[in-house]
Amino acid sequence: MRPSTASAKSVAFSPQPYNIEPRRRTQSRPLNMEKQVFEKYDGSQVTESMLQEASELFSDHYGVWGEHAAKVLGEFAKAGSQVRISKRRLRAEYLPDGSTCSYVRVTVNGSLAGNAFACRWVCNKRTICWVTQLVVHQDYRERGLAMGLLNQLQNYDDDIYGLMSSHPAACLAAAKAFGNSINTVRLDFIKEHAEEIMRASPIQYVKDAKLCGSVFDPEDANGLVSSVDTGFWIDHTEPSEALAWARDMVDWPLGELHDGHEFLLILGVRRRFRSRPTSRPKAVS
Ligand SMILES: CC(C)(COP(=O)(O)OP(=O)(O)OC[C@H]1O[C@@H](n2cnc3c(N)ncnc32)[C@H](O)[C@@H]1OP(=O)(O)O)[C@@H](O)C(=O)NCCC(=O)NCCS
């Protein structure tokens, strides 16, 4: 889940496992979370000022470039510097012309605390809802806002949800919001549908992502299970800490996280009563 790195060269680095202790960020100071307002917009309703705020949130809070990024992408991606995106690129890459996109955001006491972009397309008569970006302000993390944003994104007509992310918390939130929990994710479903769904995407970086891991290649012995090579060389220190922590807590199904790669999560919605929109659909478990 990333701004496109169009100039990315293909560079092979041997996977460097981060030797990291499980660590969950502690909520260091009490925060007044009293007034949370979630808003949902169609892509066509997203204004320039909303995109400006989204660009600032992303550029200040998404993460920093990793150690190999500059070699692969160019000097702008200096290790340790913030990954940034302009409002122009947000519109071009997350709300492309002719696509069906949504934007949700949450303010806490009037300040933008998190947001998410999603794109919908149809593949084999099924509506795919793909979360293309999710970011929560660092001060407001681990308070359920990512879960809340993903809950807002859901439409009754969605058949399949997808997301690529290097952050295990994004996968945990999506698995819970769109399904039951990360433990009920079906790898066989991902194996069967990933290729056709992603190649049909109007979002270029989803379309171009290279499927990796033992789900797609039983010979893969690198520890990857359900992954994509997106050439997004973001620093993985925080996601790796979260991964170590998640592994202590749950039976983590998506495997290792390698530099330049992201986890791939795809969930199918099970509907017993298609004609009754009163009960909320849950992902197949
Ligand atoms: C990933 C991100 C959006 C999560 O936002 P958040 O609001 O903190 O997430 P939530 O509070 O809704 O938590 C979702 C789940 O992840 C867990 N989680 C959140 N942060 C965690 C961490 N650092 N370590 C371990 N687990 C974590 C939560 O406990 C929760 O799981 P649970 O329901 O089983 O308890 C946020 O960390 C972020 O913006 N990261 C930087 C950008 C990024 O990587 N985005 C995702 C890829 S596009």
The ligand as a Tripos MOL2 file, in Angstrom:
@<TRIPOS>MOLECULE
LIG
   48    50     1     0     0
SMALL
NO_CHARGES

@<TRIPOS>ATOM
      1 C1         -1.4160    0.1350   10.4680 C.3       1 LIG1
      2 C2         -2.1760    1.2530   11.1770 C.3       1 LIG1
      3 C3         -3.1110    1.9160   10.1640 C.3       1 LIG1
      4 C4         -2.9860    0.6650   12.3370 C.3       1 LIG1
      5 O1         -3.7770    1.7030   12.8830 O.3       1 LIG1
      6 P1         -4.3770    1.6210   14.3840 P.3       1 LIG1
      7 O2         -5.4780    2.6130   14.4670 O.co2     1 LIG1
      8 O3         -3.2820    1.6960   15.3540 O.co2     1 LIG1
      9 O4         -4.9990    0.1510   14.4000 O.3       1 LIG1
     10 P2         -6.1340   -0.3910   15.4090 P.3       1 LIG1
     11 O5         -6.0030    0.3220   16.7170 O.co2     1 LIG1
     12 O6         -7.4560   -0.3570   14.7240 O.co2     1 LIG1
     13 O7         -5.6400   -1.8810   15.6120 O.3       1 LIG1
     14 C5         -5.9170   -2.9130   14.6920 C.3       1 LIG1
     15 C6         -5.3560   -4.2030   15.2690 C.3       1 LIG1
     16 O8         -3.9300   -4.1720   15.2290 O.3       1 LIG1
     17 C7         -3.3770   -4.2790   16.5400 C.3       1 LIG1
     18 N1         -2.2430   -3.3480   16.5630 N.ar      1 LIG1
     19 C8         -2.2630   -2.0430   16.2890 C.ar      1 LIG1
     20 N2         -1.0170   -1.5480   16.3500 N.ar      1 LIG1
     21 C9         -0.2200   -2.5700   16.7210 C.ar      1 LIG1
     22 C10         1.1800   -2.6790   16.9690 C.ar      1 LIG1
     23 N3          1.9940   -1.6310   16.8340 N.pl3     1 LIG1
     24 N4          1.6540   -3.8810   17.3460 N.ar      1 LIG1
     25 C11         0.8430   -4.9360   17.4510 C.ar      1 LIG1
     26 N5         -0.4970   -4.9010   17.2100 N.ar      1 LIG1
     27 C12        -1.0050   -3.7090   16.8610 C.ar      1 LIG1
     28 C13        -4.4920   -3.8760   17.4570 C.3       1 LIG1
     29 O9         -4.3590   -4.4450   18.7320 O.3       1 LIG1
     30 C14        -5.7010   -4.4210   16.7240 C.3       1 LIG1
     31 O10        -5.7820   -5.8350   16.9010 O.3       1 LIG1
     32 P3         -6.9050   -6.4580   17.8700 P.3       1 LIG1
     33 O11        -8.2150   -5.9330   17.3530 O.co2     1 LIG1
     34 O12        -6.7230   -7.9090   17.6920 O.co2     1 LIG1
     35 O13        -6.5560   -5.9190   19.2190 O.co2     1 LIG1
     36 C15        -1.1700    2.2980   11.7650 C.3       1 LIG1
     37 O14        -0.2210    1.6210   12.5560 O.3       1 LIG1
     38 C16        -0.4490    3.0860   10.6990 C.2       1 LIG1
     39 O15        -0.9720    4.0850   10.1950 O.2       1 LIG1
     40 N6          0.7840    2.6670   10.3450 N.am      1 LIG1
     41 C17         1.5950    3.3610    9.3790 C.3       1 LIG1
     42 C18         1.0640    3.2420    7.9820 C.3       1 LIG1
     43 C19         0.8290    1.8210    7.5810 C.2       1 LIG1
     44 O16         1.6840    0.9670    7.7440 O.2       1 LIG1
     45 N7         -0.3910    1.5940    7.0730 N.am      1 LIG1
     46 C20        -0.8400    0.2790    6.6490 C.3       1 LIG1
     47 C21        -0.3950   -0.0530    5.3280 C.3       1 LIG1
     48 S1         -1.0430    0.9540    4.1130 S.3       1 LIG1
@<TRIPOS>BOND
     1     1     2 1
     2     2     3 1
     3     2     4 1
     4     2    36 1
     5     4     5 1
     6     5     6 1
     7     6     7 2
     8     6     8 1
     9     6     9 1
    10     9    10 1
    11    10    11 2
    12    10    12 1
    13    10    13 1
    14    13    14 1
    15    14    15 1
    16    15    16 1
    17    15    30 1
    18    16    17 1
    19    17    18 1
    20    17    28 1
    21    18    19 ar
    22    18    27 ar
    23    19    20 ar
    24    20    21 ar
    25    21    22 ar
    26    21    27 ar
    27    22    23 1
    28    22    24 ar
    29    24    25 ar
    30    25    26 ar
    31    26    27 ar
    32    28    29 1
    33    28    30 1
    34    30    31 1
    35    31    32 1
    36    32    33 2
    37    32    34 1
    38    32    35 1
    39    36    37 1
    40    36    38 1
    41    38    39 2
    42    38    40 1
    43    40    41 1
    44    41    42 1
    45    42    43 1
    46    43    44 2
    47    43    45 1
    48    45    46 1
    49    46    47 1
    50    47    48 1
@<TRIPOS>SUBSTRUCTURE
     1 LIG1         1 GROUP 0 **** ****
